[in-house]
């Protein structure tokens, strides 16, 4: 079993504009985000379309498919 660690982020959110104004995160969180960004887009699409349940971000997989197959 893989080691489990807790990842935390602090966000300053402008609720009127619905935007993140400032984010603070530890090294583990940044490493995780960079690992996700390093994945090939095709792998991400395949993982999302095969492993997501109907209610789990259906729009996200569809949006990635549209980006990946645009000329």
C-alpha angles and dihedrals in degrees: 000000000000121000113264122219134176119243120201134188131185115212131191105204129192100217095192094056093029093230136130108244099182136005129193121190140165127247093263092058093048091047090051092050092049091050090053091048090050092060115102111254092236091058092050092051092048092049093048096046096046102037105035121097120225093267097042109098099307090169091055095060091045092051091050091050090053092050094047096050099043118111 
